[in-house]
């Protein structure tokens, strides 16, 4: 985005929106090991975890429970028109290929739209119903499936991964709680640029041959492999495919049956393509990440899922709020913290006011995404860009466009 009207959230938002968490983490120095770093002198007992970096958001700021059909109602016509115009203007900026976005508040209604191209090579347009890959945003749903199993008594947060991978290095010290919060010390990837057909078990096996990024429980270190493990644990403990567990336990209760988990055998024909330097990319590799972020959905569908994830529809109140009880500083910088498949972001908006989002970001080459509950405006926003346009900046622009209506309706 090159023109002066491009919105400007914080540097951290731009970095994560542009590069994707996995790609950003891959470029950071290790926390104590690496492919040639040798073994770490880790003890057998896992510590409680590194120091937390932020208190949990106050309970009154979380979204209240809403009926499943809350997003069926439309926002006021004037607000919908203003959001349509803003999204169209952003999609016309240099370097943008396509955008899909949704914004809504229970009790007020929801808006969803698309602009630009889903696939530049075929000139296929983005509509409000076009499914996009949300990359690491899907980690929030993998975490939810784990927490649902914990709530049901099938799993425990203190279960160690030796139950499923007894030969994995330090398996007796790595807990599900640590995998959820990226404090298990696992590498980011087993193989960063995995070939087609290289799925979660292959990534886990490859990661086992690498030195850990840190001793389990000693530091925050982003790991796609850890979330691939969590996805496989859901499958192995339930005897069902992760996609089926998410559909029955999350998507359908949220009123979002159109959401799906990508696999090599499930790549919808109308899926929007990522674009690098304007060139559409083959989505075949997206089906191999699964637990680390394989969800595809329209922006409106994602909005419904995010409300259900935060309002107690999918987990009881204690488990829902517990996702943010221990928030760890991400990448060593203030402004972003990670809980159990959930992020807290703090940043200044374009008017210099402090803003807070309960969110998750995602990204890959030619694609980046964010879904968030704005704690100050009390509003959901979800955006995916299938090019270099930063989703967080687009989300902030839409929220600021809607602010007069949101304030009046408060």
C-alpha positions as CSV (number, residue, x, y, z in Angstrom):
1,X,0.0,0.0,0.0
2,X,1.7,3.1,-1.1
3,X,-0.7,6.0,-1.2
4,X,-1.1,8.5,1.6
5,X,-4.6,7.3,2.5
6,X,-3.2,4.0,3.6
7,X,-4.1,3.4,7.4
8,X,-1.1,3.2,9.7
9,X,-1.4,1.0,12.8
10,X,1.7,0.1,14.9
11,X,4.9,-1.3,13.5
12,X,4.2,-4.6,15.2
13,X,0.8,-4.9,13.6
14,X,2.3,-4.2,10.2
15,X,5.1,-6.7,10.6
16,X,2.8,-9.5,11.7
17,X,0.1,-8.6,9.1
18,X,2.7,-8.4,6.3
19,X,4.9,-11.4,7.1
20,X,2.7,-13.8,9.0
21,X,3.6,-15.1,12.4
22,X,5.4,-18.2,11.1
23,X,7.5,-16.3,8.6
24,X,8.3,-13.5,11.1
25,X,9.3,-16.0,13.8
26,X,11.5,-17.9,11.3
27,X,13.6,-14.9,10.8
28,X,14.3,-14.3,14.5
29,X,17.3,-15.6,16.3
30,X,16.8,-18.7,18.3
31,X,16.2,-18.8,22.0
32,X,18.9,-21.3,22.7
33,X,19.2,-23.9,20.0
34,X,18.9,-24.6,16.3
35,X,19.6,-27.1,13.5
36,X,23.3,-27.0,14.5
37,X,23.0,-25.6,18.0
38,X,23.4,-28.9,19.9
39,X,21.4,-30.1,22.8
40,X,20.2,-27.8,25.5
41,X,20.9,-28.7,29.2
42,X,17.2,-28.9,30.1
43,X,16.1,-30.6,33.2
44,X,13.4,-33.3,33.3
45,X,10.9,-31.3,35.1
46,X,9.0,-28.5,33.2
47,X,8.9,-25.2,35.1
48,X,5.7,-23.3,35.5
49,X,6.5,-21.1,32.6
50,X,8.3,-17.8,31.8
51,X,7.1,-14.6,33.4
52,X,3.9,-13.3,32.0
53,X,3.9,-10.0,30.2
54,X,0.4,-8.6,30.7
55,X,-2.7,-9.0,32.9
56,X,-5.9,-10.5,31.4
57,X,-8.4,-8.1,30.0
58,X,-11.2,-7.2,32.4
59,X,-14.2,-9.6,32.2
60,X,-16.6,-6.7,31.4
61,X,-14.8,-6.0,28.1
62,X,-15.3,-9.5,26.7
63,X,-18.3,-9.9,24.4
64,X,-21.5,-11.0,26.1
65,X,-23.2,-14.2,25.0
66,X,-25.2,-13.7,21.8
67,X,-27.8,-15.9,20.0
68,X,-26.3,-17.8,17.1
69,X,-28.1,-15.7,14.5
70,X,-26.8,-12.4,15.8
71,X,-24.9,-11.7,12.6
72,X,-27.9,-12.3,10.3
73,X,-29.1,-8.8,10.8
74,X,-27.6,-6.0,8.7
75,X,-25.9,-2.9,10.1
76,X,-27.7,0.4,9.4
77,X,-27.8,1.1,5.7
78,X,-25.7,4.3,5.9
79,X,-22.9,2.5,7.8
80,X,-23.0,-0.4,5.4
81,X,-22.6,2.0,2.5
82,X,-19.7,3.8,4.2
83,X,-17.9,0.5,4.9
84,X,-18.5,-0.6,1.2
85,X,-16.9,2.6,0.0
86,X,-13.9,2.3,2.4
87,X,-13.2,-1.3,1.4
88,X,-13.4,-0.5,-2.3
89,X,-11.0,2.4,-1.9
90,X,-8.5,0.2,0.0
91,X,-8.8,-2.5,-2.6
92,X,-7.9,0.1,-5.3
93,X,-4.6,0.9,-3.7
94,X,-1.4,0.0,-5.4
95,X,-0.3,-3.6,-4.8
96,X,-3.7,-4.8,-3.5
97,X,-5.2,-7.8,-5.3
98,X,-8.3,-8.7,-3.2
99,X,-9.8,-8.1,0.2
100,X,-12.6,-9.7,2.2
101,X,-13.9,-8.1,5.4
102,X,-16.6,-8.3,8.0
103,X,-17.5,-6.1,10.9
104,X,-20.3,-6.5,13.5
105,X,-21.6,-6.1,17.0
106,X,-24.2,-8.3,18.6
107,X,-27.4,-6.3,19.0
108,X,-26.4,-4.0,16.1
109,X,-25.9,-6.4,13.2
110,X,-23.1,-7.3,10.9
111,X,-21.6,-6.3,7.5
112,X,-19.6,-8.4,5.1
113,X,-18.2,-7.6,1.7
114,X,-15.4,-8.4,-0.8
115,X,-13.5,-6.2,-3.2
116,X,-10.8,-6.8,-5.8
117,X,-9.9,-10.2,-7.3
118,X,-9.8,-13.7,-5.7
119,X,-7.6,-14.8,-8.5
120,X,-5.9,-12.2,-10.7
121,X,-5.0,-14.8,-13.4
122,X,-8.7,-15.5,-14.1
123,X,-10.1,-12.1,-13.0
124,X,-12.4,-13.9,-10.6
125,X,-13.8,-11.3,-8.2
126,X,-14.0,-11.5,-4.4
127,X,-17.6,-11.6,-3.1
128,X,-18.9,-11.6,0.4
129,X,-19.1,-15.4,0.3
130,X,-15.6,-16.1,-1.2
131,X,-13.7,-18.5,1.1
132,X,-10.1,-17.4,2.1
133,X,-7.4,-19.3,3.9
134,X,-6.9,-17.7,7.3
135,X,-3.5,-19.2,8.0
136,X,-2.5,-19.1,11.7
137,X,-5.9,-17.7,12.7
138,X,-6.8,-21.4,12.6
139,X,-4.6,-22.0,15.7
140,X,-7.3,-20.4,17.8
141,X,-9.7,-23.2,16.7
142,X,-7.2,-26.0,17.3
143,X,-6.7,-24.6,20.8
144,X,-10.5,-24.5,21.3
145,X,-10.8,-28.2,20.3
146,X,-8.1,-29.1,22.9
147,X,-9.8,-27.0,25.6
148,X,-13.1,-28.7,24.8
149,X,-11.5,-32.1,25.3
150,X,-10.0,-30.8,28.6
151,X,-13.4,-29.6,29.7
152,X,-14.8,-33.0,28.8
153,X,-12.1,-34.8,30.8
154,X,-10.6,-36.5,27.8
155,X,-7.3,-34.6,28.1
156,X,-5.5,-32.6,30.8
157,X,-3.5,-29.4,30.2
158,X,-0.6,-31.0,32.2
159,X,-0.5,-34.1,29.9
160,X,2.9,-34.5,28.4
161,X,3.5,-35.2,24.8
162,X,5.3,-38.4,25.6
163,X,1.8,-39.9,25.7
164,X,1.8,-39.6,21.9
165,X,5.4,-39.2,20.9
166,X,7.5,-41.0,23.5
167,X,10.7,-40.7,21.5
168,X,10.4,-36.9,20.9
169,X,13.2,-35.0,22.6
170,X,12.2,-33.8,26.1
171,X,8.8,-35.3,25.6
172,X,8.4,-35.9,29.3
173,X,8.8,-32.2,29.9
174,X,6.5,-30.7,27.2
175,X,2.9,-30.2,28.2
176,X,-0.3,-29.4,26.3
177,X,-0.4,-26.2,28.3
178,X,3.0,-25.2,26.9
179,X,2.0,-26.2,23.3
180,X,-1.1,-24.0,23.5
181,X,1.0,-20.9,24.7
182,X,4.1,-21.5,22.5
183,X,6.3,-22.1,25.6
184,X,7.2,-25.7,24.9
185,X,10.5,-24.8,23.2
186,X,9.7,-26.5,19.9
187,X,11.1,-25.2,16.6
188,X,9.0,-23.0,14.4
189,X,9.0,-25.7,11.6
190,X,10.3,-29.1,11.0
191,X,10.9,-28.1,7.3
192,X,10.3,-24.4,6.5
193,X,9.4,-24.9,2.9
194,X,7.8,-28.4,3.0
195,X,7.0,-30.2,-0.3
196,X,3.5,-31.2,-1.3
197,X,2.3,-34.2,0.7
198,X,4.5,-33.2,3.7
199,X,1.9,-33.3,6.5
200,X,1.9,-32.8,10.3
201,X,3.5,-36.1,11.2
202,X,6.3,-35.5,8.7
203,X,6.8,-32.0,10.2
204,X,6.9,-33.4,13.7
205,X,9.4,-36.1,12.8
206,X,11.6,-33.5,11.1
207,X,11.4,-31.2,14.1
208,X,12.5,-34.0,16.4
209,X,15.9,-34.0,14.6
210,X,16.4,-30.3,15.4
211,X,17.7,-28.8,18.6
212,X,14.9,-27.2,20.7
213,X,14.4,-23.4,20.5
214,X,14.4,-23.3,24.3
215,X,14.0,-25.5,27.3
216,X,10.3,-26.4,27.8
217,X,8.6,-23.8,29.9
218,X,11.5,-21.4,30.0
219,X,10.6,-18.9,27.2
220,X,8.0,-17.9,24.6
221,X,9.0,-19.2,21.2
222,X,6.5,-19.4,18.3
223,X,6.0,-22.9,16.9
224,X,3.9,-24.2,14.0
225,X,5.1,-27.7,14.9
226,X,3.5,-27.4,18.4
227,X,0.1,-26.6,16.9
228,X,0.5,-29.5,14.4
229,X,1.0,-31.7,17.4
230,X,-2.1,-30.3,19.1
231,X,-4.1,-31.0,15.9
232,X,-2.9,-34.6,15.9
233,X,-3.6,-35.0,19.6
234,X,-7.2,-34.0,19.0
235,X,-7.4,-36.7,16.3
236,X,-5.6,-39.4,18.2
237,X,-7.5,-38.8,21.4
238,X,-10.9,-38.6,19.7
239,X,-10.5,-41.1,16.9
240,X,-11.9,-38.5,14.5
241,X,-10.4,-36.2,11.8
242,X,-9.6,-32.7,13.1
243,X,-11.9,-31.2,10.4
244,X,-14.8,-33.3,11.7
245,X,-14.1,-32.3,15.3
246,X,-14.0,-28.6,14.4
247,X,-17.2,-28.8,12.3
248,X,-19.2,-30.5,15.0
249,X,-17.7,-28.8,18.0
250,X,-17.1,-25.3,16.8
251,X,-18.3,-24.3,13.3
252,X,-21.9,-25.7,13.6
253,X,-22.5,-24.4,17.2
254,X,-21.2,-21.0,16.1
255,X,-23.7,-20.9,13.2
256,X,-20.9,-21.1,10.7
257,X,-21.2,-24.5,8.9
258,X,-19.5,-23.2,5.8
259,X,-16.2,-23.0,7.5
260,X,-13.9,-25.9,6.7
261,X,-10.4,-27.3,7.5
262,X,-8.2,-27.5,4.4
263,X,-6.5,-30.9,3.7
264,X,-4.8,-32.2,0.6
265,X,-8.2,-33.8,-0.3
266,X,-10.3,-30.7,0.7
267,X,-9.2,-27.6,-1.3
268,X,-12.4,-25.8,-2.4
269,X,-12.4,-24.8,-6.0
270,X,-13.6,-21.2,-5.2
271,X,-10.8,-20.7,-2.6
272,X,-9.1,-17.3,-3.1
273,X,-5.5,-17.5,-4.2
274,X,-2.6,-15.8,-2.5
275,X,-0.5,-13.5,-4.7
276,X,3.2,-12.8,-4.6
277,X,4.2,-9.8,-6.8
278,X,0.8,-10.0,-8.4
279,X,1.2,-13.7,-9.4
280,X,-1.4,-16.2,-8.1
281,X,0.1,-19.0,-6.0
282,X,-0.9,-22.7,-6.0
283,X,-2.8,-23.4,-2.8
284,X,-1.8,-27.1,-2.7
285,X,0.5,-26.6,0.3
286,X,-2.2,-25.1,2.5
287,X,-3.7,-28.5,3.1
288,X,-0.7,-29.8,5.0
289,X,-0.7,-27.4,7.9
290,X,-4.0,-28.4,9.5
291,X,-3.7,-27.9,13.3
292,X,-1.2,-25.0,12.8
293,X,-3.8,-23.1,10.8
294,X,-5.8,-24.8,8.1
295,X,-9.2,-23.1,8.4
296,X,-10.9,-21.6,5.3
297,X,-14.0,-19.4,5.5
298,X,-15.5,-16.1,4.4
299,X,-15.0,-13.1,6.5
300,X,-18.7,-13.2,7.7
301,X,-18.3,-16.8,8.7
302,X,-15.1,-15.9,10.7
303,X,-17.0,-13.2,12.5
304,X,-19.5,-15.7,13.8
305,X,-16.8,-18.1,14.9
306,X,-14.9,-15.4,16.8
307,X,-18.0,-14.3,18.7
308,X,-18.7,-17.9,19.7
309,X,-15.1,-18.5,20.7
310,X,-15.2,-15.5,23.1
311,X,-18.7,-15.5,24.4
312,X,-19.0,-18.9,26.2
313,X,-20.8,-20.7,23.4
314,X,-17.9,-23.2,22.8
315,X,-16.4,-23.3,26.3
316,X,-17.6,-22.5,29.8
317,X,-16.8,-19.0,31.2
318,X,-13.8,-20.2,33.2
319,X,-12.1,-21.9,30.3
320,X,-13.0,-19.0,27.9
321,X,-11.5,-16.4,30.2
322,X,-8.7,-18.7,31.2
323,X,-7.3,-18.5,27.6
324,X,-6.0,-15.0,28.6
325,X,-5.0,-15.6,32.2
326,X,-1.3,-16.0,31.4
327,X,-0.2,-13.8,28.5
328,X,3.3,-14.0,27.3
329,X,5.2,-11.3,25.4
330,X,5.6,-12.2,21.8
331,X,8.9,-11.8,20.0
332,X,10.4,-10.0,22.9
333,X,8.5,-6.7,22.3
334,X,5.7,-5.1,24.2
335,X,2.4,-4.6,22.3
336,X,1.6,-8.3,21.5
337,X,0.9,-11.1,24.0
338,X,-0.1,-14.7,23.6
339,X,-2.3,-16.9,25.7
340,X,-4.0,-20.2,24.8
341,X,-4.5,-19.8,21.1
342,X,-5.5,-16.2,21.7
343,X,-3.6,-12.9,21.3
344,X,-3.9,-9.6,23.1
345,X,-2.8,-6.6,21.0
346,X,-2.3,-3.1,22.2
347,X,-1.5,-0.2,19.8
348,X,-2.2,3.4,19.0
349,X,-4.8,4.1,16.3
350,X,-4.4,6.9,13.7
351,X,-5.5,9.5,16.3
352,X,-3.0,8.3,18.9
353,X,-5.5,6.6,21.2
354,X,-4.7,3.3,22.9
355,X,-6.6,0.4,21.4
356,X,-6.8,-3.3,22.5
357,X,-7.8,-6.3,20.5
358,X,-8.5,-9.9,21.5
359,X,-7.3,-11.4,18.3
360,X,-5.4,-13.8,16.2
361,X,-3.2,-13.0,13.2
362,X,-2.2,-15.2,10.3
363,X,0.0,-15.0,7.3
364,X,1.9,-16.7,4.5
365,X,3.6,-15.6,1.3
366,X,1.0,-13.4,-0.4
367,X,-1.7,-13.6,2.2
368,X,-2.3,-12.2,5.7
369,X,-5.3,-12.1,8.0
370,X,-6.7,-10.9,11.3
371,X,-9.8,-11.5,13.3
372,X,-10.4,-9.4,16.4
373,X,-12.7,-8.2,19.1
374,X,-12.0,-4.6,19.7
375,X,-12.2,-4.2,23.5
376,X,-12.7,-0.4,23.3
377,X,-15.2,-0.2,20.5
378,X,-16.9,-3.5,21.5
379,X,-17.0,-4.6,17.9
380,X,-15.8,-7.6,15.9
381,X,-13.7,-7.2,12.7
382,X,-12.2,-9.8,10.4
383,X,-10.1,-9.1,7.3
384,X,-8.1,-11.2,4.9
385,X,-5.8,-9.8,2.1
386,X,-4.6,-12.1,-0.7
387,X,-1.7,-9.8,-1.4
388,X,0.8,-7.6,0.4
389,X,-2.0,-5.3,1.8
390,X,-1.7,-5.5,5.7
391,X,-5.0,-6.9,7.0
392,X,-4.6,-5.2,10.4
393,X,-4.4,-1.8,8.8
394,X,-7.5,-2.5,6.7
395,X,-9.3,-3.7,9.9
396,X,-8.4,-0.5,11.7
397,X,-9.5,1.7,8.8
398,X,-12.9,-0.1,8.8
399,X,-13.3,0.3,12.6
400,X,-12.5,4.0,12.4
401,X,-15.1,4.4,9.6
402,X,-17.7,2.7,11.8
403,X,-16.8,4.5,15.0
404,X,-19.5,7.2,14.8
405,X,-22.2,4.6,14.5
406,X,-20.7,2.3,17.1
407,X,-20.5,5.2,19.6
408,X,-24.0,6.3,18.9
409,X,-25.3,2.8,19.4
410,X,-23.4,2.1,22.6
